[in-house]
């Protein structure tokens, strides 16, 4: 799902992480100035819940209103407690344990269409279940701009968490992987991103971050095949190590979906530079230059040489190149001079969870593209 990364705690804390594109799992970026924005976005979600007129959710809305009255200065806490109560109310009343297939994922919708409760199966250890059960996933999208025109041609889905401890997204994905729940959490984030993508303008592609192991899971293929997005708008971006890529090209991986038009992206970091045979095997449609290859490129000949090498490799295999983590005008000027296809970063646009922002990117791009007079 590079990026505003972090989690939001009930007291409004937001973790900060640089936009370096090195995440080994579905990504999410943030910086300290985003804290106020997060608070406003939580308020927007609360307003959308309270504006709902569905009779079946009337009781839930009343409870949320009571929570807001109890915590008027802490909307994040009110939203989190509301979602926890929603999950409890939706739970089956039976006291008999239900043993589910270990591959199943339980996704429970809540009032806000842009949120999803993290699923846990009944077989997981009680401790891990208690940690994951009360977490909330949000999807933010960051715009991808064509170069040199600046038109917004796509977005990247980035995962955020709202939780008691305010731990960053990378922490949660790492801990879930260590507990054997990495794929479950990635699939939950994918479901959340595909739901949110319904509000992304049709002119934009949607990039979804997955690890190679998870991207070969049959459930991923099922979710992507059933998505409302046209296949040619979907980009699966492989994150982390490219060691396990066998399933990406065969009929048991993403091969059938790529044949339908789905595109594949990989991140060109130091690891990618020494794994050229993997790049050749994958034949990605897009290669991303991560922040490590962008930072200081305007003043470092070494950075420019490495970036040019990736650009040449992409041309050899017919792939586009996207520069990630653009933070200064000088960096943008350098990557434009390298004839890189597109770019994203804080300089060009910060991630947002609000559909009005996603639409505004498209409208602004169309307006700027119109000739004056």
Secondary structure, DSSP 8 states (H G I E B T S, - for coil): -----EEEETT--B--B---S--SSS---B-TTHHHHHHHHHHHHHHHHHT---GGGHHHHHHHHHHHHHTTT-HHHHHHHHHHHHHHHHS----S-----TT----EE-SSTTEEE----TTS-HHHHHHHHT-EEEEEEEEEEETTT--EEEEEEEEEEEESS---HHHHHHHHHHTT-HHHHHHHHHHHHHHHGGGS-TTSEEEEEEEHHHHTSHHHHHHHHH-SS-GGGEEEEEES--S--GGGTSTTTTHHHHHHT-EEEEEESHHHHT-HHHHHHH--SEEEE-HHHHTTTTT-HHHHHHHHHHHHHHHHHT-EEEEE---SHHHHHHHHHTT-SEEESTTT---BS-HHHHHHHHHHHHHHHS---
